[in-house]
Amino acid sequence: MTSIFRTAMGDAEFERLHPELQRRFSVGLASGEMCVGRGVMDRIWHGRAFVKPFLALGGLRNILLPRTGSDVPFTIENVPYLDSYGRETVTFVRTFALPGGPRRFDATMVHSPERDCVLDYLGTHQHLASDLHPTAQPDGSLLITSGEHRFREGPVDVRVPDLVAGRAEVRESFDERTGRFRIDVRVVNRRFGPLFGYRGSFTATYADVGSHGVRAGLRPVREEVRA
């Protein structure tokens, strides 16, 4: 068994990543490791004013970030587990310690053989699913781009039209000089332009997932079986 990112990328592509990125994205049941990153987001930004209601709505289910800020303390928790359907799942739960109270941006990821990609379930109830396509860059950094988005609620299963969907670009690298991971996230709509994003850096610590388990409140409230 390999990690969901190695499976999606293939061995040759995955091994082009910087060794520190290989370790971080090898977090899984096979490695037996969980990873917690702690650092600071230099900037959390929004697009034009009309996107704010959209971001606020997503914030109710820990999807998207309805607030902006600078020099914001940040934590990301990557913990592997088997979900209710027996799939290896890794949490990507980000907590931003913003003034007035923390805000979370939740995601849980699985590998989808049917879609041949990493499947990113967003939010506390996994109502929104996005295809993610990770690729190694010439400098050893990782670029993740989103593809199709789908909304699931009860019997509803619809593709989110490109007119209203956001295309995400996540760039993650390792700075050997500082010993920190650097991340830059941008979500853009092809018609309305930039929606939101954040950038900053963090350090990572690893622990045995068997000893620690998945802490309360980290798993989603509802799990979606449809890939």
C-alpha positions in Angstrom: 0.0 0.0 0.0 1.3 3.5 -0.9 0.1 6.9 0.1 -2.8 8.4 -1.8 -0.6 11.1 -3.4 2.1 8.5 -4.5 -0.7 6.4 -6.0 -2.2 9.3 -7.9 1.2 10.6 -9.2 3.0 7.3 -9.8 6.4 6.4 -8.3 8.6 8.2 -10.8 6.7 11.5 -10.6 6.4 11.4 -6.8 10.1 10.8 -6.4 10.8 14.0 -8.3 9.5 15.9 -5.3 11.9 17.3 -2.7 12.5 14.6 0.0 10.8 16.6 2.7 7.7 16.9 0.4 7.9 13.2 -0.2 7.7 12.5 3.5 4.9 14.9 4.1 2.8 13.5 1.3 3.6 9.9 2.2 1.5 10.3 5.4 -0.9 7.4 5.3 -1.7 4.0 6.8 1.4 2.4 5.2 3.8 5.0 6.7 2.0 4.9 10.1 2.7 8.6 10.4 0.5 11.7 11.0 1.8 15.2 10.4 1.0 18.5 12.1 2.3 21.7 10.5 2.5 24.9 12.5 3.4 28.3 11.1 2.1 31.7 9.9 0.1 32.8 6.9 1.6 36.0 5.7 -1.6 37.0 4.0 -5.1 35.7 3.6 -6.9 37.6 0.9 -10.3 37.9 -0.9 -11.3 39.0 -4.4 -13.8 41.7 -5.1 -16.6 42.6 -2.6 -19.3 40.5 -4.3 -17.5 37.2 -3.4 -17.9 37.9 0.3 -21.5 36.4 0.7 -20.3 33.3 -1.2 -17.3 32.9 1.1 -19.5 33.5 4.2 -21.9 30.8 3.1 -19.1 28.3 2.6 -17.6 29.2 6.0 -20.7 27.8 7.7 -19.5 24.3 6.8 -15.7 25.0 7.1 -15.4 25.5 3.3 -13.5 28.5 2.2 -12.3 31.4 4.4 -14.8 34.3 4.9 -12.2 36.6 6.5 -8.8 38.2 5.6 -5.7 38.8 7.7 -2.0 39.2 7.9 0.6 37.3 9.9 -2.1 34.7 11.0 -1.0 31.7 13.1 -1.8 28.5 11.2 -2.1 24.8 11.8 -2.6 22.0 9.4 -3.4 18.4 10.6 -2.8 15.5 8.2 -4.0 12.3 9.9 -4.8 9.1 8.0 -7.6 6.7 8.9 -10.1 4.3 7.3 -13.5 6.0 6.7 -16.9 4.4 7.1 -16.6 2.8 3.6 -13.2 1.3 4.2 -11.2 3.9 2.1 -7.9 5.2 3.2 -8.5 8.9 4.0 -6.2 11.7 5.0 -7.4 14.9 6.8 -6.2 18.3 5.5 -7.8 20.4 8.3 -6.4 23.9 8.4 -7.0 26.2 11.4 -6.4 29.9 11.1 -6.1 31.8 14.4 -7.8 35.0 13.2 -8.7 37.9 15.5 -12.1 37.3 16.9 -11.8 33.5 16.9 -10.3 30.7 14.8 -11.6 29.6 11.5 -11.3 26.2 9.9 -11.0 25.1 6.3 -11.6 21.3 6.3 -10.8 18.7 3.7 -10.6 15.0 3.6 -8.8 13.3 0.7 -9.0 9.8 -0.8 -7.6 8.3 -4.0 -10.3 7.6 -6.6 -9.4 4.8 -9.0 -12.6 5.6 -10.9 -11.5 9.2 -11.6 -7.7 8.5 -11.5 -7.0 11.4 -9.1 -7.0 12.5 -5.5 -10.6 13.2 -4.5 -10.9 16.2 -2.2 -14.1 16.2 0.0 -14.6 19.7 1.3 -16.2 20.8 4.6 -17.8 19.2 7.6 -20.4 17.3 5.6 -18.4 16.4 2.4 -21.1 18.1 0.3 -18.5 19.4 -2.3 -16.1 17.0 -4.0 -13.2 18.2 -6.2 -10.8 16.3 -8.4 -7.2 17.2 -7.6 -4.3 16.6 -10.0 -0.8 16.8 -8.3 2.4 17.2 -10.3 6.0 17.5 -9.4 7.7 20.7 -10.7 11.3 21.0 -12.0 12.5 22.5 -8.7 11.1 19.7 -6.6 8.0 21.6 -5.5 4.4 20.3 -5.7 1.7 21.9 -7.8 -1.9 20.7 -7.2 -4.6 21.9 -9.6 -8.3 21.2 -9.2 -10.5 19.8 -11.9 -14.2 19.1 -11.9 -16.3 19.9 -8.8 -19.5 18.1 -7.8 -22.2 18.9 -5.2 -23.8 16.0 -3.3 -26.8 16.3 -0.9 -29.1 13.3 -0.4 -30.2 12.2 -3.9 -28.7 15.3 -5.5 -25.4 14.7 -7.4 -24.6 17.5 -9.9 -21.5 18.9 -11.5 -20.8 22.5 -10.4 -20.8 24.6 -13.6 -17.6 26.3 -14.6 -19.4 29.7 -14.5 -19.6 29.5 -10.7 -16.8 27.1 -9.8 -13.4 28.1 -8.6 -10.2 26.6 -10.0 -7.7 26.0 -7.2 -3.9 26.1 -7.5 -1.8 25.0 -4.6 1.9 25.3 -4.7 4.0 23.8 -1.9 7.7 23.8 -1.6 10.4 23.2 1.0 12.9 26.0 1.8 16.2 24.3 2.9 17.6 27.6 4.1 14.9 28.1 6.8 13.7 24.5 7.2 10.2 25.5 6.5 7.5 24.5 4.0 6.1 27.3 1.9 2.6 27.3 0.6 0.7 29.5 -1.8 -3.0 28.9 -2.5 -5.1 30.7 -5.1 -8.8 30.1 -6.1 -9.9 31.8 -9.3 -13.1 31.8 -11.3 -12.7 32.0 -15.0 -15.3 34.8 -15.3 -15.1 36.7 -12.0 -11.3 36.4 -11.4 -9.6 35.8 -8.1 -11.9 34.6 -5.3 -9.6 34.0 -2.3 -6.2 32.6 -1.3 -3.5 32.6 1.3 0.3 32.2 1.5 2.8 31.6 4.2 5.1 29.0 5.7 5.2 26.3 8.4 7.3 23.6 10.0 6.1 20.0 10.3 6.3 17.4 13.1 5.5 13.7 12.7 4.0 11.2 15.1 2.9 7.6 15.2 -0.8 7.6 14.2 -1.4 4.4 16.0 -0.5 5.9 19.3 -2.3 9.2 18.8 -5.3 8.2 16.6 -7.7 10.8 15.1 -8.6 13.4 17.6 -12.2 14.3 18.3 -13.7 16.8 15.9 -11.2 16.1 13.1 -13.3 13.7 11.0 -16.3 15.1 9.0 -19.8 14.9 10.5 -21.0 13.2 7.3 -19.1 10.9 4.9 -19.9 10.7 1.2 -19.4 7.4 -0.6 -19.9 8.7 -4.2 -16.6 9.2 -6.0 
